Amino acid sequence: MSRERRREMVDRRHPDLSTVRQCALLSISRSSLNYRRKGTCPEDLAVMKAMDHQYLSTPFYGSRRMKVWLGRQGQTVNRKRVQRLMRTMGLRAIYRRPRTSKPMPENKVYPYLLSGMAITRPNQVWTADITYIPMAKGFLYLVAIMDWYSRCVLAWRLSNTLDDDFCVEALDEALGQGTPEVFNTDQGSQFTGEAFTGLLESSGVRISMDGKGRYSDNIFIERLWRTLKYEEVYLKAYSGGREAKAGIDAYFHFYNNQRPHQALGYRTPAEVFNGDSAPSDERSINGKWTPRRALADPGNTAGLSLSFAPNLSN
């Protein structure tokens, strides 16, 4: 359990346990109860938003190229600042790094299992990833769990820290809807930690992890982030966490149930995940949007081999 969650458990009005005793039981310091994280300055937020836009188009940009690009946009920043902000956002340039097979000493890293595998049905492979969500006065982190075959978003959570708790909560919710054969993630600490992998192993799920910096290994959820940000996040400029949660919740409902995908034969992710044999009719859902009828035979479009994954679009 994260330190922030343990601080939230302290009850200053507890009739039997003093605050000092509660802090001792929760393994936190008494002074940490009054700690308030320093907010990000408006200048850094502006730079981070610009970097987030550019990263979707050029995920191979490291701090050097990102610094040059920002300079051409009129943002005077040095490389050290760019590196710091990229770490805060969880962004890493995509390229082959030396000794990529060496695991982290504190967490177990699992092999990549999807090479050459044909994904042909729902609940065969699930995947998860984390992205940065900009707001008017701050930012959040979003984790989503998606069925690879249908592109259906099964669960998601927002957090203001990169602790693994919100990822474990999303996984627990997703497993309430079914159990995949394989679960694929990157090698981030949120996914290699014992809480996350232990929940998968206890459910009998085989764990697969991308090679470090391998953008194409998790291509579909990377496409989900691009779609979400251009169709929802960048258009709204959320004022706070409550508005972000409501907006993303509405968008994922639309994405799963109303937005037709070309690669799925113009069916929706929910239709494919639930095994519907044909696209929905043209009745709108909640009166918000009316999907088009399928323009192609959907019979074989959802099944795919990973060797063709980079050529597919939502």
N, C-alpha and C positions, 0 to 999 in steps of 0.2 A: 504494500500500500504506500502511495506517495506521501511525502512529508506534508504537502498541502492538504490532502484528504485527512491526515491525522490531526492537523490543526483544526479542521472544521468539526471534528468529533468532540472537541473540548466544550463542555457545558459550564460556563462561569457561574451558573445558579444551581449547580448540583447540590442536593441537600446533604449528601454524605461525603463526597470526595472533593477535596480542595483542588483548586486549579493547579497547584504545584504537584499534587499527587497524580492528577490526571495526566499531566505532562510527562511525569516519570513513567507511568504505565504505558504511554504511547510513544516513548523514546523520542521526545522532542524537547527543546529547551523552552523555558518559561518566556524568555525574551522574544522568541520567534512568533509568539501569538500577536504581538503588536507590529510585526514586520509587514510592510506594504511594498510590493515590488515596484521599482521605479518605472514609470511609463516611458514608452518610446517617444522621442521628440518628433515634432511634425516634419522636420527636415528629413529625418531618417525614414519616416513613413512614406514620404513622397518618393524617395529613392527606391524603397522596397516595392512600392506599387509598380514603378517603371520596370524594375528588374523582373518582377513576376510576369508582366506582359511579355517581355522579351524572351524569358526563359522558355515559355511555351513554344516559341518559334525556333529558338536556337538552344536546346538543352545541352549542347556541347560547349557552350561558352563558359570558360572558367573566369576567375577573378580578373585576369589581365584583359581579356577581350571584353568582359562586361564593363570594366573601367573605361576602356576606349569608347565603347558604344555609349555609355552614359555621358562622356565628355562631348560626343557629337550631338547629344540631345540637350546640351547646355547645362548638364549637371557636373559641377566641379567636385570630384571625389577622388581620394587616393585609393590605392589598391588595398591597404590595410583595412580601410573602412568597408570596402566592398566585400572583403573576406569575412569580416565580422557580421555584416548583414546577411550574407549568404548562409552562414552558420545558423543565424537566428531563424531564417526562413526554412532551413532544412534543404537547401539547394546544393547540388553537387554537379559539377560538369560531367558529362557522359563520355568516358573514354576508357580504354583498357589500362589498368593500373598494374604495377609490378606485384608479384606474389599474391595474386587475387585468390588463390586457393587456401591461403593461410587463415585459419579461423581466429576469431577474437578469443582470447584466453578465458574470459569470464562467461561467454555464452557459446552454446553449441551452434554451429552452422551446418545446415543440411545440404545435400547435393541437389542440383537442378534436375528434375525428373521429366520435364516436358519436351525435351529435345526429340523431334520426330514424332511426337504423339499426336494422333488425330483426335480432336475434341469433337465428339459426335452427339452429346446428350447433356441435358441439365444435370447438375449435381455431380458431374464428373470432375471438374476442376473449379475451385473458387480462388479468388485472388483478393489482396488487400493492399492499400497504399495510403500514404498521408500527404496532404497538400496544404499550402498556406492560403488563408482566406483574408484578404485585406478588408478593412473597414474604414470609416471616416476618421476615427480616432483610435486606432489600434489594429490588432489582427488576431486571428484565431487559427488553430490547426484543425483540419477535418480528416477523419479516417473513414473510408468506405470499404465495405466488403461486397464483392460482385461475383456473380456466377459467370464464368468465362464464356460458356457456350451461348447463353441468352443475353448477356450484358445486363442482366437484371441486378439492380442495387438491392441487396438483401438487408443491410443494416448500415448505420453510420452514426458517428458521434462528433461533437465539437469539443474542443478543449483550449484553454489558454496556456497550457504547458505541453511539453513533449514527453511527459511521463507515460508509462504504458497502460495506466488504468483505463483510459477511455477506449483504447484498442481492445482490451480484454472485454469490456462491457459490450462493445459492438459485436465481437465474436460470439459472446454468449447469446446475444439476441439472435444472431444469424443461425446459430446451431439449433435454436428452437424451431426453425422452419425446415430443417433437413440436415443431412450430413454428407459432405462431399467425399469423394474418393481421395482426392489430392488437394492440398491447399498450398498455393504458391505466393511468396512475398519476396521483397528484397531482404538485404541483410541488416536492416536497421535494428537498433537495440530494442525498439518496441516489439518487434516480431521475433527476435531471437531469445528474448527473456523467458525464464522458466514459466511465468504465469501464462503467457500466450501459447508457447509450444506445449506446455503441460496440459492445457485444456484441449488442444487438438489431439494429442496422443491418447488422452483418456477417452476421447470419442472415437478412437480407431481410425483417425485420418492420417494419411501419409503426407509428410511435410516436404515441400520443395522450395528452394531458395535460389534467386537469381545470382549470377556472377556479379561482383561489384561493378557498378557503373554500366550495367547492361540494360540500356533503355528498352531495347526490343524484346527482352525477356518478359516484360509486363506491359506490353504495348496497349492492350485494350483499356486498362484502367488509366493509363496515361492519356488516352484519347477521351476518356470520361472527364478527366480534369479539364481538358481543353474545352470540351463541350459545355460543361457546367459554368466555367468562368466567362466564356464569351456569350452564352445565352442567358445567364442569370447574374453572376456575381458582379461583373464589370458594369452591368446596366443598372444595378441597384444602389451601389455605394452604401452599404448597410451602416446605420448610425450606431449600432451596438450589437451585443451578442444575442439579445432576444429577437431583434429584427433579422439577424443572420440565420438563426435557427428556424424561424418561421418561413423565410424565403427559401432556404435550401430544402426544407421539408416539402414545401409546395412544389418546388422544381423536381425533386426526385419522384414525387407522385406523378407528375406530368411525364417525366422521362420514362418511368416504368410502364405507365398505363396508356399514354396517349401519343407519344412521339414515335412515329414509324422509323425503322432503321433499314436502310438500303441493303446492308449485308444480311439482314434477316428476312429478305423478301418483302420488305415494307410492313412487316409485323412489328408489334411492340415487344420489348423485353419480357413483360409479364405474360403475354400470350405464348411466347416461346418457352419460357420457364415452366409455365403451367401445362404445357403440352397441347395447346390449342392447335388444331389442324389447319385453320384458315385465319386470315386477318379479320379483325373486328369490322362490323359494319360502320356506316358513317354517322352513327349517333354520337353526339359529344358526351364527354364525361364531365359532370358538374357544370355543364354549359360553358366551359372555358375554351375548348379547342376541338375541332373536328378532324380526325385523321383521314388521310387519303386511302383509297382502296389500293390493294397490292397491284403493282404494274408488272410483276414478273412471277414466275412459278417459284413458290417458296420451298419447294420440296427438298432441295439439296443445298440451299444457300447458307444455312446456319452451320452445318457441319464443315469443318475446315481442318487443314493441316497447318501446323505452326510455321512451316516454311513459307506460307503465303501470308502470314499475319500482317507484316508491315504494309501490304498493299490494300488492306481492307479499311473501310471507313464506316462510321456509325450512320 
